[in-house]
């Protein structure tokens, strides 16, 4: 019976994992995967078009897929292809998410759909949106919810248009169908056009038709050089230290042809595959992709592997898979407290261990892609905090084998990855480092150590919550169980206090090197000090017997509020040298979390007579 039970659990876990294994489709003969792996430079790093498509669509619509007017569900890269190569089709896709369209004051807009709108839906309102945007409160933090929504729509339309112009000059269908001819005509007229300009300046005879045509090309490409979002043209020779100016966007490449440089074969290949996609010619389309890939492989053999891996990593979504497995492990552990304790507990432990390995792989993969330590921004800190809590939870579960440590660790892992998921809505989570954090040594020491302290404090607080709930509602919660939980919280708090203290000291040394002062009472510094003090309070309450088990647990829960404030709350202030992760939408959730922790502490302060456990009855004797 036990073997059958383990087989069922294993099959359920395997089915969850199998759904996340990336597929390698070729749609109608078009090598979509190859197109998704084409390299571009944006945001200061080389990345695949797949990442650009996913991040852009997340910003615009909050999701990574599109529902077409025909009701078909297409991927983000498919949408990107339509946007750049079939814009007349992409303009009909409802991708602009507007939460409260009836509050915008744009007549007729609210009748189009409930939450999602197409470019064509918004087009009649462009002038009104621009006027509303120009009259907004200049200081972003002072804007109302209505003003933030107007700004989001305006910024979304700007992002849409700059992305649309990423691969080639844009225009009507006829221009896109004849891109190769346009480039050929442009190259052939450059010499004559320059001669016509010189002749005009010297009051000599010239062909006005050639001059006007050349000026029209120049004006168009000059505008394109300023509006094209992606840099898709790599340099002909690779320098040892690449900077943003090494790669060029389409407009810059076309303008540089006036200097006598020939057009890049990459630019011509993009024109080739664009025309092929529009004419449904998969063979020519795939040839264009192969040409671009070969060019990139010759110049960037190491980066080519990294770009391909990033595209695969995007499809695999290890953190989304980890969320599901954490929920599965948590449910198994909760059920184990009711019945089948040993088999469910053992199954949950191995699933939690498997998920920790998967979570670790996700962290290592991000480090490989970015070439940085694991914590570089608010998103990666959420991923790492969850990983640290699960790592510690698996460790204490291995020692105590009571399911509590595993359950709380899986709950924290789930919650932090959900937080990370929402933080990812702002765009690329592998962005280039801000100057205040641009140091691999300190990122690998101070930031990791202090973030590990966050993990431990949250785990101690979660164990405190488990103590309260089990003491209130479980008759099987004994004095031995309470003592065991108290020992777990004590050990974890020792770990948290040590790491927080060391991390804070290292942060002071970094600040002294960067800003010339060890301590400046910056909000982030104050938050780190508060965690150290909170850990010291818990430990001294234990050592001095000031508090017994329940009091220690309540202090550990209070540590959740302090840690959340240091981690997120200080960023909400938007001041100080560390305010690199400001999120104006986080105040409500911070406040809600703090209230929930105060509520938990209130439950813990209920008189013993309201507690159902054996532990509470022993306290009343």
C-alpha positions in Angstrom: 0.0 0.0 0.0 2.8 2.4 0.9 4.6 1.7 -2.4 1.5 2.4 -4.4 1.0 5.7 -2.4 4.6 6.8 -3.2 4.1 5.9 -6.9 1.0 8.1 -7.0 2.8 11.0 -5.4 5.7 10.6 -7.7 3.4 10.6 -10.8 1.7 13.7 -9.6 5.0 15.6 -9.1 6.2 14.3 -12.5 3.1 15.5 -14.3 3.7 19.0 -12.8 7.3 19.0 -14.0 6.5 17.6 -17.5 4.1 20.4 -18.3 7.0 22.9 -17.9 9.4 21.1 -20.2 10.0 23.5 -23.2 8.7 22.4 -26.5 10.5 23.1 -29.8 7.8 24.0 -32.3 8.2 25.0 -35.9 5.0 26.7 -36.9 3.9 26.2 -40.6 7.6 25.6 -41.5 8.7 28.8 -39.9 11.6 28.4 -37.4 10.0 30.3 -34.6 12.6 29.0 -32.1 15.5 30.2 -34.2 13.9 33.7 -34.5 13.4 33.8 -30.7 17.1 33.2 -30.3 18.3 36.0 -32.5 20.5 38.3 -30.5 19.9 42.0 -29.8 21.4 44.5 -27.5 19.0 46.5 -25.3 19.3 47.7 -21.7 23.0 47.3 -21.9 23.2 43.6 -22.4 22.9 41.1 -25.3 19.8 39.0 -25.0 17.5 37.0 -27.3 14.5 38.5 -29.0 12.4 36.1 -26.9 13.3 38.0 -23.8 12.5 41.3 -25.5 9.1 40.0 -26.6 8.2 38.5 -23.2 9.2 41.6 -21.2 7.6 44.0 -23.6 4.3 42.1 -23.6 4.4 41.9 -19.8 4.7 45.6 -19.5 1.9 46.3 -21.9 -0.6 43.6 -20.9 0.7 41.9 -17.7 0.9 38.5 -19.5 3.1 36.6 -21.9 0.6 35.6 -24.5 -2.0 37.3 -26.8 -5.6 36.4 -27.6 -6.2 37.3 -31.3 -9.5 38.6 -32.6 -10.2 35.0 -33.8 -9.8 33.7 -30.3 -6.4 32.1 -30.9 -3.8 32.1 -28.2 -0.3 33.0 -29.6 3.0 33.3 -27.8 4.9 36.5 -27.1 7.5 35.8 -29.8 4.7 35.2 -32.3 3.2 38.5 -31.3 6.5 40.3 -31.7 6.9 38.9 -35.2 3.5 40.2 -36.1 4.2 43.5 -34.6 7.5 44.1 -36.5 6.6 42.3 -39.7 2.8 42.4 -40.0 1.9 45.5 -38.0 -1.5 45.8 -39.7 -2.4 42.5 -38.0 -0.7 43.2 -34.7 -2.6 46.5 -34.4 -5.8 44.5 -34.0 -4.5 42.5 -31.0 -5.9 43.6 -27.6 -2.7 43.9 -25.6 -3.0 47.3 -23.8 -4.3 46.6 -20.3 -6.4 49.4 -18.8 -7.9 48.8 -15.4 -10.5 51.5 -15.3 -11.3 52.8 -18.8 -14.5 54.5 -17.8 -12.5 56.9 -15.5 -10.3 58.2 -18.3 -12.9 60.5 -19.9 -12.3 59.1 -23.4 -15.7 58.8 -25.0 -16.5 55.4 -26.4 -13.3 53.7 -25.1 -15.1 51.8 -22.3 -17.4 50.2 -24.8 -14.7 48.4 -26.7 -13.8 45.8 -24.1 -13.5 45.3 -20.4 -9.7 45.5 -19.7 -7.7 44.9 -22.9 -7.5 47.2 -25.9 -5.8 47.1 -29.3 -3.7 49.8 -30.9 -6.6 50.5 -33.3 -8.9 50.9 -30.3 -6.7 53.6 -28.9 -5.7 55.3 -32.1 -8.7 57.7 -32.2 -7.8 58.9 -28.8 -4.0 59.5 -29.3 -4.3 63.3 -29.2 -6.5 63.3 -26.1 -4.1 60.9 -24.4 -1.1 63.0 -25.3 -2.8 66.2 -24.0 -3.7 64.5 -20.7 -0.2 63.2 -20.3 1.4 66.6 -20.9 -0.8 68.1 -18.1 0.1 65.4 -15.5 1.8 66.2 -12.2 5.5 66.4 -13.0 6.6 64.5 -9.9 5.8 60.9 -10.4 5.4 60.1 -6.7 2.7 62.7 -6.3 0.5 61.5 -9.1 -3.0 60.1 -8.4 -4.2 56.7 -9.5 -5.9 58.3 -12.5 -2.7 60.1 -13.5 -0.6 57.0 -13.2 -3.0 55.2 -15.5 -2.8 57.9 -18.1 1.0 57.8 -17.8 1.0 54.0 -18.2 -1.1 54.2 -21.4 1.1 56.9 -22.9 4.3 55.0 -22.0 2.8 51.8 -23.4 2.0 53.4 -26.7 5.5 54.8 -26.9 7.0 51.4 -26.1 4.8 49.8 -28.7 5.9 52.2 -31.4 9.6 52.1 -30.6 9.5 48.3 -30.5 7.6 48.3 -33.8 10.6 50.1 -35.5 13.2 47.7 -34.1 14.0 45.5 -37.2 13.6 47.8 -40.1 12.0 51.1 -41.3 8.3 51.0 -40.8 5.6 52.1 -43.2 2.7 50.8 -45.2 2.4 47.2 -46.4 4.0 48.1 -49.8 7.2 49.5 -48.1 7.6 46.4 -46.0 7.1 44.1 -49.0 9.9 45.9 -50.8 12.5 46.4 -48.1 15.3 44.8 -50.0 14.6 47.1 -53.0 14.6 50.2 -50.7 18.0 49.3 -49.3 19.4 48.7 -52.8 18.0 52.0 -54.0 19.4 53.8 -51.0 22.9 52.4 -51.5 22.9 53.2 -55.2 21.8 56.8 -54.6 24.2 57.7 -51.7 27.1 58.8 -53.9 24.8 60.8 -56.2 23.0 62.3 -53.3 26.1 63.5 -51.7 27.3 65.0 -54.9 24.0 66.8 -55.4 24.3 68.3 -51.9 27.8 69.6 -52.6 26.7 70.9 -56.0 23.8 72.8 -54.3 26.1 74.3 -51.7 28.5 75.4 -54.5 25.6 76.8 -56.6 26.3 74.2 -59.3 23.8 72.3 -61.4 22.4 69.1 -59.8 19.4 66.7 -60.2 16.7 67.9 -57.8 15.0 64.6 -58.0 18.0 62.7 -56.7 18.6 65.3 -54.0 15.0 65.2 -52.8 15.0 61.4 -52.8 18.3 61.3 -50.9 17.1 63.9 -48.3 13.9 61.9 -47.9 15.9 58.8 -47.1 18.1 60.7 -44.7 15.2 62.3 -42.8 13.5 59.0 -42.5 16.6 57.1 -41.2 17.6 60.0 -38.9 14.2 59.7 -37.2 14.5 55.9 -37.1 17.9 56.2 -35.4 16.3 58.1 -32.5 13.2 55.9 -32.2 14.3 52.4 -32.9 14.4 50.6 -29.5 16.7 47.6 -30.2 20.3 47.5 -31.3 20.3 44.6 -33.8 23.5 45.2 -35.7 26.7 43.9 -34.0 30.0 45.5 -34.7 32.2 44.0 -37.4 35.1 43.5 -35.0 34.5 42.6 -31.4 36.3 44.7 -28.8 37.4 43.2 -25.4 35.1 45.5 -23.5 31.7 46.0 -25.2 29.8 49.1 -24.4 26.3 50.2 -25.5 27.6 52.1 -28.6 29.2 49.0 -30.0 25.9 47.7 -31.4 23.8 49.9 -33.7 20.0 50.2 -34.3 18.6 50.1 -37.8 18.6 53.9 -38.2 22.2 54.3 -37.2 23.3 51.5 -39.5 21.5 53.1 -42.5 23.0 56.6 -41.6 26.5 55.2 -41.4 26.2 54.0 -45.0 26.6 57.7 -45.9 30.1 57.5 -44.6 31.0 55.0 -47.3 30.3 51.9 -45.2 28.4 49.0 -46.8 25.2 47.9 -45.2 25.5 45.1 -42.7 24.5 41.6 -44.0 22.5 41.4 -40.7 20.3 44.3 -41.8 19.7 42.8 -45.2 18.9 39.4 -43.6 16.3 41.0 -41.4 14.8 42.6 -44.6 14.9 39.2 -46.2 13.1 37.4 -43.5 10.5 40.2 -43.0 9.5 40.0 -46.7 9.5 36.2 -46.5 7.3 36.2 -43.4 4.8 38.6 -45.1 4.7 36.4 -48.2 4.5 33.1 -46.2 7.8 31.9 -47.6 9.2 29.8 -44.7 12.3 28.6 -46.6 13.6 32.1 -47.2 12.6 33.1 -43.7 14.6 30.3 -42.2 17.6 31.1 -44.4 17.6 34.7 -43.1 17.6 33.4 -39.5 20.4 31.1 -40.2 22.5 33.9 -41.8 22.1 36.1 -38.7 22.9 33.3 -36.3 26.0 32.3 -38.2 27.2 35.9 -38.2 26.7 36.2 -34.5 28.3 32.8 -33.8 31.5 33.8 -35.5 31.8 37.0 -33.5 30.4 35.9 -30.1 30.8 32.2 -29.7 30.4 32.4 -25.9 27.6 34.8 -26.0 25.8 32.7 -28.6 25.5 29.8 -26.1 24.3 32.2 -23.4 21.6 33.7 -25.6 20.3 30.2 -26.6 20.3 29.2 -23.0 18.4 32.3 -22.0 15.7 31.5 -24.6 15.4 27.9 -23.2 15.4 29.2 -19.6 12.5 31.6 -20.5 10.5 28.6 -21.8 11.3 26.3 -18.9 10.2 28.9 -16.3 11.8 27.1 -13.2 10.3 29.6 -10.7 6.8 29.1 -12.0 7.3 25.4 -11.7 8.7 25.8 -8.2 5.6 27.7 -7.1 3.4 24.8 -8.0 5.7 22.3 -6.3 5.9 24.4 -3.1 2.1 24.4 -3.0 2.0 20.6 -3.5 4.6 20.0 -0.7 2.7 22.4 1.6 -0.6 20.6 1.1 1.0 17.2 1.6 2.5 18.4 4.9 -0.7 19.9 6.1 -2.6 16.7 5.3 0.1 14.7 7.1 -0.9 16.4 10.4 -4.3 14.8 10.0 -3.5 11.3 8.8 -0.8 9.1 7.1 1.9 11.2 8.9 5.0 9.2 7.9 4.4 8.5 4.2 3.0 12.0 3.5 5.8 13.7 5.5 8.4 11.7 3.7 6.9 12.4 0.3 6.6 16.1 1.0 10.2 16.2 2.2 11.6 14.8 -1.0 9.3 17.0 -3.2 10.5 20.0 -1.2 14.1 18.9 -1.7 13.5 18.5 -5.4 11.9 21.9 -5.6 14.9 23.4 -3.7 17.2 21.9 -6.4 15.0 23.4 -9.1 15.0 26.7 -7.3 18.8 26.5 -7.0 19.0 25.8 -10.7 17.0 28.9 -11.5 19.3 31.0 -9.4 22.4 29.5 -11.0 20.9 30.0 -14.5 20.3 33.7 -13.8 23.9 34.1 -12.5 25.2 32.5 -15.7 23.0 34.6 -18.0 23.8 37.9 -16.2 27.3 37.1 -15.1 26.6 38.4 -11.7 26.0 37.1 -8.1 22.4 36.0 -7.4 21.0 39.2 -5.8 21.2 42.3 -8.0 17.7 43.9 -7.8 14.4 43.7 -5.9 13.2 40.8 -8.1 16.3 38.7 -7.5 16.2 39.5 -3.8 12.7 38.0 -3.6 13.9 34.8 -5.4 16.9 34.5 -3.1 15.0 35.2 0.1 12.6 32.3 -0.7 15.6 30.1 -1.6 17.3 30.8 1.6 14.2 30.1 3.7 13.6 26.8 1.9 17.3 25.8 2.3 17.1 26.4 6.0 13.7 24.7 6.2 14.9 21.6 4.6 17.9 21.5 7.0 15.8 21.8 10.1 13.2 19.4 8.7 16.0 16.8 8.2 16.8 17.2 11.9 13.3 17.4 13.5 11.2 15.5 11.0 7.9 17.0 12.2 6.8 18.6 9.0 6.5 22.1 10.5 9.8 23.4 9.2 9.1 22.0 5.7 5.6 23.4 5.6 6.7 26.9 6.6 9.6 26.8 4.3 7.4 25.8 1.3 5.0 28.6 2.3 7.7 31.2 2.3 9.1 29.8 -1.0 5.7 30.1 -2.6 5.0 33.6 -1.2 8.4 35.1 -2.2 8.2 33.7 -5.7 4.7 35.2 -6.1 6.2 38.5 -5.0 9.0 38.0 -7.6 6.4 37.2 -10.3 4.6 40.6 -9.7 7.9 42.5 -9.6 8.7 41.0 -13.0 5.8 43.0 -14.5 8.1 46.0 -14.6 10.3 44.5 -17.4 13.7 42.9 -17.7 14.7 41.3 -14.3 18.2 40.7 -15.6 18.8 44.4 -16.2 22.2 46.1 -16.0 23.4 47.0 -12.5 22.8 50.4 -11.0 26.0 52.2 -10.1 25.3 51.8 -6.3 25.4 48.0 -6.7 27.9 47.7 -9.5 30.5 45.5 -7.6 30.6 41.8 -7.9 32.7 41.4 -4.8 30.2 43.2 -2.5 27.2 41.7 -4.3 28.7 38.2 -3.5 29.4 39.1 0.2 27.4 41.9 1.8 24.2 41.5 -0.3 24.1 37.7 -0.2 24.8 37.6 3.6 22.3 40.2 4.6 19.6 38.7 2.3 20.3 35.3 3.9 19.5 37.1 7.2 16.1 38.1 5.7 15.4 34.5 4.8 16.2 33.3 8.4 14.1 36.0 10.0 11.1 35.2 7.9 11.5 31.5 8.6 11.7 32.1 12.3 8.6 34.3 12.1 6.7 31.7 10.0 7.5 29.1 12.6 6.1 31.4 15.2 2.9 31.6 13.2 2.8 27.8 13.0 3.2 27.7 16.8 0.2 30.0 17.3 -2.1 28.1 14.9 -1.1 24.7 16.2 -1.4 25.8 19.8 -4.9 27.3 19.2 -6.5 24.6 17.0 -4.6 21.3 17.3 -5.4 19.1 20.2 -2.3 17.0 19.4 0.1 19.9 20.0 2.0 18.9 23.1 4.5 20.5 25.4 7.3 18.6 23.6 6.1 19.9 20.2 6.2 23.5 21.7 9.7 23.0 23.0 10.8 21.6 19.7 9.4 24.5 17.8 11.0 26.9 20.3 14.4 25.3 19.7 13.9 25.6 16.0 13.1 29.3 16.3 16.0 29.9 18.6 18.5 28.2 16.2 17.2 30.0 13.2 17.2 33.4 15.0 20.8 32.8 16.0 21.6 32.3 12.4 19.6 35.4 11.3 21.2 37.6 13.9 24.7 36.5 13.0 24.2 37.0 9.2 22.4 40.3 9.6 25.1 41.6 11.9 28.0 40.5 9.6 26.1 41.7 6.5 25.5 45.1 8.1 29.1 45.5 9.0 30.2 44.5 5.5 27.7 47.0 4.1 29.3 49.7 6.2 32.7 48.9 4.8 31.3 49.0 1.2 29.7 52.4 2.0 33.0 53.7 3.3 34.7 52.7 0.1 31.9 54.0 -2.1 30.7 57.1 -0.3 33.5 57.9 2.2 31.4 57.1 5.3 30.8 53.9 7.3 27.4 54.9 8.5 25.0 57.7 7.5 21.7 56.7 9.0 20.3 56.0 5.5 16.8 54.3 5.7 18.2 51.0 4.4 21.0 51.1 6.9 18.6 51.8 9.7 16.4 48.9 8.5 19.4 46.5 8.6 20.2 47.7 12.1 16.6 47.1 13.2 16.9 43.5 12.1 20.1 43.1 14.1 18.4 44.6 17.2 15.3 42.5 16.7 17.4 39.3 16.6 19.3 40.5 19.7 16.0 41.1 21.5 14.7 37.6 20.8 17.9 36.0 21.9 18.2 38.0 25.1 14.6 37.2 25.9 15.4 33.5 25.6 18.8 33.7 27.4 17.4 35.8 30.3 14.2 33.7 30.5 12.2 36.9 30.1 9.8 35.1 27.7 8.8 31.5 27.5 7.9 29.7 24.3 4.8 31.8 23.5 6.6 35.1 24.1 9.6 34.1 21.9 7.2 33.2 19.1 5.4 36.5 19.3 8.8 38.3 19.1 9.7 36.2 16.1 6.4 37.2 14.4 7.2 40.8 15.2 10.6 40.2 13.4 8.6 39.6 10.2 7.4 43.2 10.3 10.9 44.5 10.9 12.4 42.4 8.2 9.7 43.3 5.6 10.2 47.0 6.4 14.0 46.7 6.0 13.6 44.7 2.7 10.7 46.5 1.1 9.5 49.4 3.3 12.6 51.4 3.1 12.3 51.4 -0.7 8.8 52.9 -0.4 10.3 56.0 1.1 12.0 56.8 -2.1 14.8 58.6 -0.3 18.4 57.7 0.6 21.3 56.3 -1.3 19.8 52.8 -1.3 16.4 53.7 -2.9 17.1 51.7 -6.0 14.0 49.5 -5.8 11.2 52.0 -5.3 7.7 50.6 -6.0 4.8 53.0 -5.4 2.2 50.2 -5.5 3.9 48.4 -2.6 2.5 50.5 0.3 -0.9 48.8 0.5 0.7 45.3 0.5 3.3 46.3 3.1 0.5 47.7 5.3 -1.6 44.6 4.8 1.3 42.3 5.7 2.0 44.3 8.9 -1.6 44.2 9.9 -1.7 40.5 9.3 1.3 40.0 11.5 -0.2 42.1 14.3 -3.3 40.0 14.0 -1.3 36.8 14.4 0.3 38.3 17.5 -3.1 39.2 18.8 -4.2 35.6 18.4 -1.1 34.5 20.2 -2.0 36.7 23.2 -5.4 35.1 23.7 -5.8 33.6 27.2 -4.8 29.9 27.5 -8.4 28.9 28.0 -9.1 29.6 24.4 -6.3 27.3 23.2 -7.3 23.8 22.3 -3.9 22.1 22.5 -2.5 19.8 25.2 0.3 22.3 25.5 -2.1 25.1 26.5 -3.8 22.8 29.1 -0.4 22.1 30.6 0.2 25.8 30.9 -3.0 26.3 32.7 -2.1 23.7 35.4 
